[in-house]
């Protein structure tokens, strides 16, 4: 019973959303990158690793979450930054589906 009161006071939901969004974007980018590599494409950034990507996104989100006010326009900005992690997934999907030309080995 006390645990429920503690979690309600912490309000875990609102501040964790950007971190989950960024994690979903990086994981989906990694999955589509792996699929593309299996199809004969190669990564244009040879030092890419999902660990560094999530570290950069989570670091920026943490700084913005602490520095910006907790009002509506600012939370949308933080969520927008977190959603930018899906750009890699979109690019990879467009290359896999043949809409964008990819670089073959």
N, CA, C and O atoms as a GROMACS GRO file, in nm:
protein
  420
    1UNK      N    1   0.080  -0.119   0.000
    1UNK     CA    2   0.000   0.000   0.000
    1UNK      C    3   0.085   0.126   0.000
    1UNK      O    4   0.056   0.220  -0.074
    2UNK      N    5   0.187   0.129   0.079
    2UNK     CA    6   0.275   0.245   0.083
    2UNK      C    7   0.348   0.263  -0.050
    2UNK      O    8   0.378   0.376  -0.090
    3UNK      N    9   0.377   0.151  -0.117
    3UNK     CA   10   0.445   0.158  -0.246
    3UNK      C   11   0.360   0.233  -0.349
    3UNK      O   12   0.413   0.310  -0.429
    4UNK      N   13   0.230   0.212  -0.348
    4UNK     CA   14   0.140   0.281  -0.440
    4UNK      C   15   0.142   0.431  -0.413
    4UNK      O   16   0.142   0.510  -0.507
    5UNK      N   17   0.143   0.470  -0.288
    5UNK     CA   18   0.148   0.613  -0.255
    5UNK      C   19   0.280   0.674  -0.300
    5UNK      O   20   0.283   0.788  -0.347
    6UNK      N   21   0.388   0.601  -0.286
    6UNK     CA   22   0.518   0.653  -0.326
    6UNK      C   23   0.525   0.672  -0.477
    6UNK      O   24   0.572   0.776  -0.523
    7UNK      N   25   0.478   0.574  -0.554
    7UNK     CA   26   0.484   0.586  -0.699
    7UNK      C   27   0.392   0.696  -0.752
    7UNK      O   28   0.423   0.759  -0.853
    8UNK      N   29   0.281   0.719  -0.686
    8UNK     CA   30   0.193   0.828  -0.728
    8UNK      C   31   0.259   0.963  -0.701
    8UNK      O   32   0.242   1.057  -0.779
    9UNK      N   33   0.332   0.974  -0.593
    9UNK     CA   34   0.398   1.099  -0.561
    9UNK      C   35   0.515   1.127  -0.656
    9UNK      O   36   0.544   1.243  -0.685
   10UNK      N   37   0.581   1.022  -0.705
   10UNK     CA   38   0.694   1.041  -0.794
   10UNK      C   39   0.653   1.086  -0.934
   10UNK      O   40   0.731   1.150  -1.003
   11UNK      N   41   0.532   1.052  -0.975
   11UNK     CA   42   0.481   1.087  -1.108
   11UNK      C   43   0.578   1.041  -1.217
   11UNK      O   44   0.636   1.122  -1.288
   12UNK      N   45   0.594   0.912  -1.228
   12UNK     CA   46   0.691   0.852  -1.318
   12UNK      C   47   0.654   0.873  -1.464
   12UNK      O   48   0.744   0.889  -1.547
   13UNK      N   49   0.528   0.873  -1.498
   13UNK     CA   50   0.484   0.876  -1.636
   13UNK      C   51   0.535   0.990  -1.722
   13UNK      O   52   0.596   0.964  -1.825
   14UNK      N   53   0.513   1.117  -1.686
   14UNK     CA   54   0.544   1.227  -1.778
   14UNK      C   55   0.692   1.239  -1.814
   14UNK      O   56   0.725   1.267  -1.929
   15UNK      N   57   0.781   1.220  -1.720
   15UNK     CA   58   0.922   1.242  -1.752
   15UNK      C   59   0.988   1.122  -1.818
   15UNK      O   60   1.095   1.137  -1.877
   16UNK      N   61   0.928   1.005  -1.811
   16UNK     CA   62   0.990   0.888  -1.872
   16UNK      C   63   0.953   0.873  -2.019
   16UNK      O   64   1.022   0.801  -2.092
   17UNK      N   65   0.847   0.938  -2.064
   17UNK     CA   66   0.802   0.924  -2.203
   17UNK      C   67   0.910   0.959  -2.305
   17UNK      O   68   0.929   0.880  -2.398
   18UNK      N   69   0.982   1.071  -2.294
   18UNK     CA   70   1.085   1.099  -2.395
   18UNK      C   71   1.196   0.993  -2.399
   18UNK      O   72   1.248   0.962  -2.506
   19UNK      N   73   1.231   0.938  -2.284
   19UNK     CA   74   1.334   0.835  -2.282
   19UNK      C   75   1.288   0.709  -2.352
   19UNK      O   76   1.366   0.644  -2.423
   20UNK      N   77   1.161   0.672  -2.333
   20UNK     CA   78   1.106   0.556  -2.401
   20UNK      C   79   1.092   0.580  -2.551
   20UNK      O   80   1.118   0.490  -2.631
   21UNK      N   81   1.053   0.701  -2.590
   21UNK     CA   82   1.045   0.734  -2.732
   21UNK      C   83   1.182   0.721  -2.798
   21UNK      O   84   1.194   0.662  -2.906
   22UNK      N   85   1.284   0.776  -2.735
   22UNK     CA   86   1.419   0.769  -2.791
   22UNK      C   87   1.468   0.625  -2.798
   22UNK      O   88   1.531   0.585  -2.896
   23UNK      N   89   1.439   0.547  -2.696
   23UNK     CA   90   1.479   0.406  -2.697
   23UNK      C   91   1.412   0.332  -2.813
   23UNK      O   92   1.476   0.254  -2.882
   24UNK      N   93   1.283   0.356  -2.833
   24UNK     CA   94   1.212   0.292  -2.944
   24UNK      C   95   1.270   0.332  -3.079
   24UNK      O   96   1.282   0.247  -3.169
   25UNK      N   97   1.307   0.457  -3.095
   25UNK     CA   98   1.365   0.502  -3.221
   25UNK      C   99   1.501   0.441  -3.249
   25UNK      O  100   1.529   0.400  -3.361
   26UNK      N  101   1.585   0.434  -3.147
   26UNK     CA  102   1.718   0.377  -3.166
   26UNK      C  103   1.710   0.227  -3.191
   26UNK      O  104   1.783   0.174  -3.275
   27UNK      N  105   1.622   0.158  -3.120
   27UNK     CA  106   1.607   0.013  -3.141
   27UNK      C  107   1.552  -0.015  -3.281
   27UNK      O  108   1.601  -0.105  -3.349
   28UNK      N  109   1.452   0.061  -3.324
   28UNK     CA  110   1.398   0.039  -3.458
   28UNK      C  111   1.501   0.073  -3.566
   28UNK      O  112   1.506   0.008  -3.670
   29UNK      N  113   1.583   0.175  -3.543
   29UNK     CA  114   1.691   0.208  -3.636
   29UNK      C  115   1.791   0.094  -3.643
   29UNK      O  116   1.838   0.057  -3.751
   30UNK      N  117   1.824   0.038  -3.528
   30UNK     CA  118   1.920  -0.073  -3.525
   30UNK      C  119   1.864  -0.196  -3.599
   30UNK      O  120   1.937  -0.262  -3.673
   31UNK      N  121   1.737  -0.225  -3.579
   31UNK     CA  122   1.676  -0.341  -3.646
   31UNK      C  123   1.676  -0.321  -3.797
   31UNK      O  124   1.713  -0.413  -3.870
   32UNK      N  125   1.637  -0.203  -3.844
   32UNK     CA  126   1.635  -0.180  -3.989
   32UNK      C  127   1.777  -0.172  -4.046
   32UNK      O  128   1.799  -0.209  -4.161
   33UNK      N  129   1.872  -0.125  -3.967
   33UNK     CA  130   2.012  -0.125  -4.012
   33UNK      C  131   2.060  -0.269  -4.030
   33UNK      O  132   2.127  -0.300  -4.129
   34UNK      N  133   2.027  -0.355  -3.936
   34UNK     CA  134   2.066  -0.496  -3.946
   34UNK      C  135   2.002  -0.562  -4.068
   34UNK      O  136   2.067  -0.639  -4.138
   35UNK      N  137   1.876  -0.532  -4.093
   35UNK     CA  138   1.808  -0.586  -4.211
   35UNK      C  139   1.876  -0.536  -4.338
   35UNK      O  140   1.900  -0.614  -4.431
   36UNK      N  141   1.906  -0.408  -4.343
   36UNK     CA  142   1.972  -0.350  -4.460
   36UNK      C  143   2.110  -0.409  -4.483
   36UNK      O  144   2.148  -0.434  -4.598
   37UNK      N  145   2.185  -0.432  -4.377
   37UNK     CA  146   2.316  -0.494  -4.391
   37UNK      C  147   2.304  -0.635  -4.448
   37UNK      O  148   2.387  -0.678  -4.528
   38UNK      N  149   2.200  -0.706  -4.407
   38UNK     CA  150   2.176  -0.840  -4.460
   38UNK      C  151   2.135  -0.840  -4.606
   38UNK      O  152   2.150  -0.941  -4.674
   39UNK      N  153   2.084  -0.727  -4.655
   39UNK     CA  154   2.043  -0.716  -4.795
   39UNK      C  155   2.155  -0.667  -4.885
   39UNK      O  156   2.135  -0.653  -5.006
   40UNK      N  157   2.272  -0.641  -4.830
   40UNK     CA  158   2.385  -0.597  -4.911
   40UNK      C  159   2.419  -0.450  -4.900
   40UNK      O  160   2.517  -0.406  -4.961
   41UNK      N  161   2.343  -0.374  -4.826
   41UNK     CA  162   2.378  -0.234  -4.803
   41UNK      C  163   2.485  -0.227  -4.695
   41UNK      O  164   2.511  -0.325  -4.625
   42UNK      N  165   2.546  -0.112  -4.682
   42UNK     CA  166   2.640  -0.096  -4.573
   42UNK      C  167   2.617   0.036  -4.502
   42UNK      O  168   2.560   0.130  -4.557
   43UNK      N  169   2.660   0.040  -4.379
   43UNK     CA  170   2.642   0.158  -4.294
   43UNK      C  171   2.738   0.266  -4.340
   43UNK      O  172   2.858   0.243  -4.349
   44UNK      N  173   2.685   0.385  -4.369
   44UNK     CA  174   2.770   0.495  -4.416
   44UNK      C  175   2.853   0.554  -4.303
   44UNK      O  176   2.953   0.622  -4.328
   45UNK      N  177   2.814   0.529  -4.182
   45UNK     CA  178   2.891   0.575  -4.066
   45UNK      C  179   2.950   0.451  -3.999
   45UNK      O  180   2.882   0.386  -3.920
   46UNK      N  181   3.076   0.419  -4.028
   46UNK     CA  182   3.132   0.292  -3.978
   46UNK      C  183   3.144   0.284  -3.826
   46UNK      O  184   3.156   0.174  -3.771
   47UNK      N  185   3.143   0.395  -3.757
   47UNK     CA  186   3.156   0.395  -3.611
   47UNK      C  187   3.021   0.394  -3.540
   47UNK      O  188   3.015   0.406  -3.418
   48UNK      N  189   2.911   0.380  -3.617
   48UNK     CA  190   2.778   0.381  -3.556
   48UNK      C  191   2.759   0.263  -3.463
   48UNK      O  192   2.793   0.149  -3.496
   49UNK      N  193   2.705   0.291  -3.349
   49UNK     CA  194   2.664   0.186  -3.255
   49UNK      C  195   2.542   0.238  -3.179
   49UNK      O  196   2.540   0.354  -3.139
   50UNK      N  197   2.441   0.153  -3.160
   50UNK     CA  198   2.319   0.201  -3.092
   50UNK      C  199   2.345   0.249  -2.950
   50UNK      O  200   2.272   0.334  -2.899
   51UNK      N  201   2.448   0.197  -2.884
   51UNK     CA  202   2.480   0.243  -2.749
   51UNK      C  203   2.513   0.392  -2.749
   51UNK      O  204   2.465   0.467  -2.664
   52UNK      N  205   2.595   0.435  -2.846
   52UNK     CA  206   2.632   0.577  -2.851
   52UNK      C  207   2.514   0.663  -2.891
   52UNK      O  208   2.500   0.776  -2.845
   53UNK      N  209   2.430   0.610  -2.978
   53UNK     CA  210   2.311   0.686  -3.019
   53UNK      C  211   2.218   0.709  -2.901
   53UNK      O  212   2.172   0.821  -2.879
   54UNK      N  213   2.190   0.604  -2.824
   54UNK     CA  214   2.098   0.620  -2.710
   54UNK      C  215   2.162   0.706  -2.602
   54UNK      O  216   2.093   0.781  -2.533
   55UNK      N  217   2.293   0.696  -2.588
   55UNK     CA  218   2.363   0.780  -2.490
   55UNK      C  219   2.349   0.928  -2.526
   55UNK      O  220   2.325   1.011  -2.439
   56UNK      N  221   2.365   0.961  -2.654
   56UNK     CA  222   2.351   1.101  -2.698
   56UNK      C  223   2.208   1.151  -2.679
   56UNK      O  224   2.187   1.260  -2.626
   57UNK      N  225   2.110   1.071  -2.722
   57UNK     CA  226   1.971   1.113  -2.708
   57UNK      C  227   1.932   1.127  -2.562
   57UNK      O  228   1.872   1.227  -2.523
   58UNK      N  229   1.964   1.027  -2.481
   58UNK     CA  230   1.926   1.033  -2.339
   58UNK      C  231   1.998   1.146  -2.267
   58UNK      O  232   1.940   1.208  -2.177
   59UNK      N  233   2.123   1.173  -2.303
   59UNK     CA  234   2.195   1.285  -2.241
   59UNK      C  235   2.129   1.419  -2.272
   59UNK      O  236   2.109   1.501  -2.183
   60UNK      N  237   2.095   1.439  -2.400
   60UNK     CA  238   2.030   1.564  -2.439
   60UNK      C  239   1.892   1.577  -2.375
   60UNK      O  240   1.853   1.685  -2.332
   61UNK      N  241   1.818   1.467  -2.370
   61UNK     CA  242   1.685   1.469  -2.309
   61UNK      C  243   1.696   1.499  -2.160
   61UNK      O  244   1.616   1.577  -2.106
   62UNK      N  245   1.793   1.439  -2.093
   62UNK     CA  246   1.810   1.463  -1.949
   62UNK      C  247   1.843   1.609  -1.922
   62UNK      O  248   1.787   1.669  -1.829
   63UNK      N  249   1.932   1.666  -2.000
   63UNK     CA  250   1.970   1.807  -1.981
   63UNK      C  251   1.850   1.898  -2.006
   63UNK      O  252   1.824   1.990  -1.928
   64UNK      N  253   1.777   1.873  -2.117
   64UNK     CA  254   1.662   1.957  -2.147
   64UNK      C  255   1.550   1.940  -2.045
   64UNK      O  256   1.482   2.037  -2.009
   65UNK      N  257   1.530   1.818  -1.998
   65UNK     CA  258   1.425   1.794  -1.899
   65UNK      C  259   1.454   1.870  -1.770
   65UNK      O  260   1.363   1.922  -1.706
   66UNK      N  261   1.580   1.875  -1.731
   66UNK     CA  262   1.616   1.945  -1.609
   66UNK      C  263   1.622   2.097  -1.628
   66UNK      O  264   1.592   2.172  -1.536
   67UNK      N  265   1.660   2.142  -1.747
   67UNK     CA  266   1.682   2.284  -1.769
   67UNK      C  267   1.556   2.362  -1.809
   67UNK      O  268   1.541   2.479  -1.775
   68UNK      N  269   1.466   2.296  -1.881
   68UNK     CA  270   1.348   2.368  -1.931
   68UNK      C  271   1.234   2.364  -1.831
   68UNK      O  272   1.226   2.272  -1.749
   69UNK      N  273   1.145   2.462  -1.837
   69UNK     CA  274   1.027   2.459  -1.750
   69UNK      C  275   0.937   2.340  -1.785
   69UNK      O  276   0.948   2.284  -1.894
   70UNK      N  277   0.852   2.304  -1.695
   70UNK     CA  278   0.766   2.187  -1.712
   70UNK      C  279   0.633   2.221  -1.779
   70UNK      O  280   0.534   2.151  -1.758
   71UNK      N  281   0.629   2.327  -1.857
   71UNK     CA  282   0.505   2.369  -1.923
   71UNK      C  283   0.490   2.301  -2.058
   71UNK      O  284   0.584   2.241  -2.109
   72UNK      N  285   0.370   2.310  -2.114
   72UNK     CA  286   0.333   2.236  -2.234
   72UNK      C  287   0.426   2.257  -2.355
   72UNK      O  288   0.471   2.157  -2.412
   73UNK      N  289   0.459   2.380  -2.397
   73UNK     CA  290   0.542   2.389  -2.518
   73UNK      C  291   0.679   2.327  -2.500
   73UNK      O  292   0.736   2.273  -2.595
   74UNK      N  293   0.733   2.333  -2.379
   74UNK     CA  294   0.867   2.281  -2.357
   74UNK      C  295   0.868   2.129  -2.351
   74UNK      O  296   0.965   2.067  -2.396
   75UNK      N  297   0.764   2.069  -2.298
   75UNK     CA  298   0.759   1.923  -2.298
   75UNK      C  299   0.741   1.871  -2.440
   75UNK      O  300   0.791   1.764  -2.474
   76UNK      N  301   0.670   1.946  -2.524
   76UNK     CA  302   0.658   1.907  -2.664
   76UNK      C  303   0.792   1.914  -2.735
   76UNK      O  304   0.821   1.831  -2.822
   77UNK      N  305   0.875   2.010  -2.699
   77UNK     CA  306   1.009   2.020  -2.758
   77UNK      C  307   1.094   1.901  -2.719
   77UNK      O  308   1.166   1.845  -2.803
   78UNK      N  309   1.088   1.861  -2.594
   78UNK     CA  310   1.166   1.746  -2.549
   78UNK      C  311   1.116   1.618  -2.616
   78UNK      O  312   1.196   1.534  -2.657
   79UNK      N  313   0.985   1.604  -2.626
   79UNK     CA  314   0.929   1.486  -2.694
   79UNK      C  315   0.963   1.488  -2.843
   79UNK      O  316   0.982   1.383  -2.904
   80UNK      N  317   0.970   1.607  -2.903
   80UNK     CA  318   1.010   1.618  -3.043
   80UNK      C  319   1.154   1.575  -3.064
   80UNK      O  320   1.185   1.508  -3.163
   81UNK      N  321   1.241   1.613  -2.972
   81UNK     CA  322   1.380   1.568  -2.981
   81UNK      C  323   1.387   1.416  -2.969
   81UNK      O  324   1.462   1.351  -3.041
   82UNK      N  325   1.310   1.361  -2.878
   82UNK     CA  326   1.309   1.216  -2.862
   82UNK      C  327   1.255   1.147  -2.986
   82UNK      O  328   1.302   1.039  -3.023
   83UNK      N  329   1.158   1.208  -3.052
   83UNK     CA  330   1.102   1.150  -3.174
   83UNK      C  331   1.198   1.158  -3.292
   83UNK      O  332   1.183   1.084  -3.388
   84UNK      N  333   1.296   1.246  -3.285
   84UNK     CA  334   1.396   1.257  -3.392
   84UNK      C  335   1.478   1.129  -3.405
   84UNK      O  336   1.541   1.107  -3.508
   85UNK      N  337   1.478   1.047  -3.302
   85UNK     CA  338   1.553   0.921  -3.310
   85UNK      C  339   1.492   0.826  -3.412
   85UNK      O  340   1.555   0.729  -3.451
   86UNK      N  341   1.369   0.853  -3.455
   86UNK     CA  342   1.304   0.769  -3.556
   86UNK      C  343   1.345   0.805  -3.698
   86UNK      O  344   1.308   0.734  -3.792
   87UNK      N  345   1.421   0.912  -3.719
   87UNK     CA  346   1.462   0.951  -3.853
   87UNK      C  347   1.551   0.844  -3.917
   87UNK      O  348   1.540   0.818  -4.037
   88UNK      N  349   1.638   0.782  -3.838
   88UNK     CA  350   1.722   0.674  -3.891
   88UNK      C  351   1.638   0.556  -3.936
   88UNK      O  352   1.666   0.496  -4.040
   89UNK      N  353   1.536   0.523  -3.859
   89UNK     CA  354   1.445   0.415  -3.896
   89UNK      C  355   1.373   0.447  -4.026
   89UNK      O  356   1.362   0.361  -4.114
   90UNK      N  357   1.322   0.570  -4.039
   90UNK     CA  358   1.250   0.609  -4.160
   90UNK      C  359   1.342   0.603  -4.281
   90UNK      O  360   1.304   0.551  -4.386
   91UNK      N  361   1.464   0.654  -4.268
   91UNK     CA  362   1.560   0.651  -4.377
   91UNK      C  363   1.592   0.507  -4.416
   91UNK      O  364   1.591   0.474  -4.535
   92UNK      N  365   1.619   0.422  -4.320
   92UNK     CA  366   1.651   0.282  -4.349
   92UNK      C  367   1.534   0.211  -4.415
   92UNK      O  368   1.553   0.134  -4.509
   93UNK      N  369   1.413   0.237  -4.367
   93UNK     CA  370   1.295   0.173  -4.425
   93UNK      C  371   1.276   0.217  -4.570
   93UNK      O  372   1.241   0.135  -4.656
   94UNK      N  373   1.297   0.344  -4.598
   94UNK     CA  374   1.283   0.393  -4.736
   94UNK      C  375   1.388   0.331  -4.828
   94UNK      O  376   1.359   0.304  -4.944
   95UNK      N  377   1.508   0.310  -4.778
   95UNK     CA  378   1.613   0.245  -4.857
   95UNK      C  379   1.578   0.098  -4.879
   95UNK      O  380   1.594   0.047  -4.990
   96UNK      N  381   1.532   0.029  -4.776
   96UNK     CA  382   1.497  -0.112  -4.787
   96UNK      C  383   1.382  -0.132  -4.886
   96UNK      O  384   1.384  -0.228  -4.964
   97UNK      N  385   1.283  -0.043  -4.885
   97UNK     CA  386   1.169  -0.055  -4.976
   97UNK      C  387   1.199  -0.003  -5.116
   97UNK      O  388   1.114  -0.012  -5.205
   98UNK      N  389   1.318   0.051  -5.137
   98UNK     CA  390   1.359   0.095  -5.270
   98UNK      C  391   1.314   0.234  -5.308
   98UNK      O  392   1.327   0.272  -5.425
   99UNK      N  393   1.263   0.311  -5.215
   99UNK     CA  394   1.220   0.447  -5.245
   99UNK      C  395   1.339   0.541  -5.253
   99UNK      O  396   1.345   0.626  -5.342
  100UNK      N  397   1.434   0.526  -5.160
  100UNK     CA  398   1.560   0.598  -5.166
  100UNK      C  399   1.667   0.504  -5.220
  100UNK      O  400   1.668   0.385  -5.187
  101UNK      N  401   1.757   0.555  -5.303
  101UNK     CA  402   1.865   0.466  -5.347
  101UNK      C  403   1.964   0.447  -5.234
  101UNK      O  404   2.003   0.543  -5.167
  102UNK      N  405   2.003   0.327  -5.212
  102UNK     CA  406   2.101   0.297  -5.108
  102UNK      C  407   2.237   0.271  -5.170
  102UNK      O  408   2.250   0.261  -5.292
  103UNK      N  409   2.336   0.263  -5.087
  103UNK     CA  410   2.471   0.236  -5.132
  103UNK      C  411   2.497   0.087  -5.115
  103UNK      O  412   2.492   0.035  -5.004
  104UNK      N  413   2.526   0.018  -5.225
  104UNK     CA  414   2.555  -0.126  -5.221
  104UNK      C  415   2.704  -0.149  -5.208
  104UNK      O  416   2.785  -0.065  -5.247
  105UNK      N  417   2.739  -0.264  -5.154
  105UNK     CA  418   2.881  -0.302  -5.143
  105UNK      C  419   2.934  -0.340  -5.280
  105UNK      O  420   3.052  -0.375  -5.293
   0.00000   0.00000   0.00000
